Amino acid sequence: KPTSTLVAEAIGAVPNTQAADWEFACKAGTEALVAAMGLVGSGMGHYAMAIGMDTAQGKPGDALEYTAGAGGGAYILGPAEESLAVINGSYSFVTDTPDFWRREYQKYPEHGMRFTGEPAYFKHITEAATHLMEASGTTAKDYKWAVFHQPNTKFPQRVAGQLGFSMEQIEPGLLVPVIGNTYAGAAMIGLTATLDAAQPGDRILVVSFGSGAGSDAFDILVTDKISARAGLATKTQEYIARRTEIDYATYVRFRGKLAMK
């Protein structure tokens, strides 16, 4: 069953609306963001909501399991003159790279271990970011903040350094050490945390990554309107602070990893 219809019902947007679920591993959220940009930009819709949300999973004992998290962020896209932040441009880079997969009827995903790094994550993020910055005429110094897909703590820090960004530029949105890898929600929730710290005029580079593989890069400019509205919503760190931590046994039970028969 599509998740989009549940969301539409919950927010009172049914029945006269367009709803769709997107799939592209961990970049499904930014994939929806690009589609929302197209809907609004073309005039087919005045507003569009894009959500990147996921609950990560991994085989017991696998490297994926101890970084698994759950969460995400939602964005309303509309006319630039009404917006708290404007998307100056975007760039997508995709190739057929089988670094991570789950076959039909399999309970847990498989991955290529080190193959998920250089030819997958790092290649696609650096290519998408580099092409966007070249098209925009920018360098890392032109951005106040940057958000990169964060499957673990090391990868986003390393790719930031490769692209010329400092730890200070990625720190607000680096949430994986606290909440784990939220898969399709990772870049989206990293951006919400960064926007919580942003000021008018700040420029933000956001680059997602999805296995299979591809990256979406966005050049975002924060507008003056953020000052009046920043305090109207719960901050990302406030959501994180009120989470309930559970032990591994409870996690295993909640995820249904114990087969009784």
N, C-alpha and C positions, 0 to 999 in steps of 0.2 A: 504494500500500500504506500502511495506517495506521502512523504512527510509534508510537502508543500500544502496539501489540502488540510492537514491538521492545523498548520500554522494559520492558514487563511480563515479557518473556522474560529480559531481562538482569538484572532484580532478583529473579527467581525467583517472580513473582507469578502465573504461569500455572498451570493453565488456569481456575481458578474465580475470576474477577475481572471487573469491568466496565471496559472500556477505550474511549476515544473520542478522536478528533482534533477540535480546534476551529478554526474559521476566523472571523476578524474583523480582518483586516489586523493592525495593531500592537497591538491589545488582545486578541488571542486568548488570551494567557497569563492575563490577569486575568479573562477570560470563563470560563476553566477554573477559576480560583480561586473565582468566584461559584458555579459548579456544584458544586465540592467543598464549599463552605460549606453548600449545600442538602442534599447527601448526608449529611453528618455531622450537621447541625442537625436533619434530619428523622428521624434514627435509621436510615436505610436503609444506612448504612455507619459503622463505628467510626472508620476512618481513610480518607483519600483523598489522593492525590498530584496536585498541579497543577503543570504545567511550562510555562514561557514560554520558548521557544527559537526562534531564527531565524538565517538567514544572508541578509543583505540583498543586493540586487542593483540595478544601475542601468545604463542604456544608456551605452556608452563616451562620455565627454565631458559627460554629464549632471550636473546639480548633485547628484543622488542618489548618483552613483558615488563621489565623493571623501569622502562621509560614511559609506559602507557599512561595516558591521561584522558580526560573527557572535558569538553567545553567548546566555546566558540563565541562568535560575535555576529551581530546583525546590523545592516546599514540601510538607511533610506536614501535613495538617489533621486534628485530632482533638479530643477533649474539652478544654474550656477549662482544667479543673483540672490537666491534664498539660502545658500549653503554655508555650512561652517567650514567646509574645506572643499577645494576645487581640484578635480583630477585634470592636470595639465596634459597628460598623455599616458599611453600604456604600450607595452610591447610584449608579445608572447613568442616563446621559443619552444618547439617540440620536436622530438625524434622518437623512433621506435627503439626504445632501450628497456629491455625486460629485467629491471633491477629488483622488482618486488611484485608479487602476484599471489592470487588465491584462486585455485582451480574450482570449478563447479563442484558442489557437494563437500568441499573441504571446509573444516571448521576453522582452521587457522591459516594465516598467510605464510608464504615462504619468501625468502629474500636471498640476494646474492652476496651477502656479507660485505666484504670490502668493495665489491662491484657497485654497491649502492653509493659509494663516495665519489671518486674522481669522474667516471664516465656518466654518472647520473646527477646527483645533487650539485656538485661543484661546477660541472660543465654547463648545465642548464641555467643555474642561477647567474653565473658570471656572464654567460652569453646574453641572457635577457636584460640584465642590468647594464651591461656595456653598450648594447645596441640602443637602449632607451636613453642613456646619458649622452651618447654620441648624437642621437637625433635631437635631443634637448639642448645640446651644447653645454652640458654641465659636467662637473667632477664631484667627487665625494665632499669636497669642501663647500659646495653650494647647498648642501643639505644639513639641516640642524639634526635630523633624526633619520634612522634607517631601521627597517624591520625585515628580517630574513626568515624563511621557513626554519623551524627549530625542532628537528627530530631528536636532538640531544643538545647538550650545552656546547660541545666542542665545534660542531659543524658551522653554526651561524657566526661564532667568533672568528673562525678561520676564514670563512668566505668574506666576512667584513674586512679583515686585514688584507686579503687579496685584492679587494676593490678600493682600498684606501680609506676605509672608515675606521674610526676609533671605537674603543670600548664604550666611551661616554655617549656616542651617537646611538648605539644599539641597546644600551642598558635599560631604558624604561620599558621596552617591548620584549626583553628577554625573560620570558616567564617559565620556560621549560625546567629550570632548576627547582622551581617551586611546585608547579602543577603538572609537570610531565608533558609528553608529546600529545597534543590534541588533534593531530592529523589535519583534517580539512579545516579545523578551527585555529590552527597554530598561527598563521600569518594574520588572520582576521582579528583574533583576540590580542595579538601583539600590537596591532594598530590601535585598538581601543585604548590600551594602556599608554601608548605613545601620545595619542590625542588628549588623554587626561593631563599630560605634562606640557602639551604644546601651547604656544602663544601665537597671536596674530603675526603673520608673515613668515612663520616657520615653514620650511620645506621638508617633506618626508619622502624617502624612497622605500617602497614596499616591494618585496620580491617573494613570491610563493614558489613551491616546488611540489609536483605530484609525480609519483613513480609511474613509469611506463613510456616516456617520461616527458615532463614539460614544466615550464615556469612562466608566470605572468608577472610583469614588472609595472609599477605605477609611480608616476611623479605627482605628488600631492602638495598643494599649497593651502595652508591654513588661513582663513579669512578673519576679518575683524568681528564677525558675528559670533565667534566661539566664546568671546569674553562674557557675553550676556547669558549664554546658555550652558556653559560648562558645569555649573553647579546644579542643574536641573535633573541630572541622572546620577545613579549610583556609580561611583568610580570602580574601575576594574580591580584595583587593589582591595577595595572594600568587599567586593564579591569574594575574592580569594581569602580574605581574612575570616570570613564567616563560614567557610567550608567545614565539613566534618571529616576528620581523618579516621580511617579504618585500618585494621590490621590485615595481614595477608589472608588469614583464614576466612575473614568476612568477605574480602574481595573475591576469593575463589568461589565462595557460596553464591554471592550476588551475580557473578558472571556465569554461573552454571557449569563450572569446570569440573565438578565432582559428579561422575556418572554413578548412579545408584544401582543400575542394572544394565 
